């Protein structure tokens, strides 16, 4: 089962050093909003888009799993997935949990902007590249 964790909980999480942070947002989001600096928290960080911008919507990246598999992630390390608000990262965490990884969804995301959650990676001022 995919574990849920907030950005602040990840920052304080013991035993995360050497684990992975995978940002699954679009290239436009990385460019316009910023990228999390997982290395500053001891995380090996990768950027692999789960979806691509297509006009006003998004389409799935048909090569997502191939691009992820090319990273040769160590199944003995935890994998933390992040997106804007926790939806895409939950979907990708479920895929990799089924492949035998210990996965976490960063449920408040990089830039959650609703009224329920006031926190996010960016709002909580975690390191950004």
VENHU-V146244 format. One line per field, one symbol per residue. ss: DSSP state (a for helix, b for strand, c for the rest). psi: psi as a letter, one per 40 degrees, with the letter a starting at -180 (. if undefined). burial: I if it has 9 or more other ideal C-beta (glycine too) atoms within 8 Angstrom, else O. A space follows every 50 residues. Layout:
BEGIN
ss: ???
psi: ???
burial: ???
END
This chain:
BEGIN
ss: ccbbbcaaaaaacccccccbbbbcccaaaaaaaccbcaaaaccbbbbccc bbbbccbbbbcccaaaaaaccccccccbbbbbccccaaaaaaaaaaaacc cbbbbbcccccccccccccccccccccbc
psi: hhihiidddddehifeheiihhheiidddddddiiigddeeehhhihhhd iihgbeaiiiheeddddddeefiheeiihhhiadeeddddddddddddee ihiihgdeadfhfiedheiidddefihi.
burial: OIOOIIIIOIIOOOOIOOIIIIIIIIOOIIOOIOOIIIOOIOIIIIIIII IIIOOOOOOOIOOIOOIIOOOOIOOOIIIIIIIIIIOIIIIIIIIIIOOO IOIIIIIIIIIIOOOOOOIIIIIIOIOIO
END
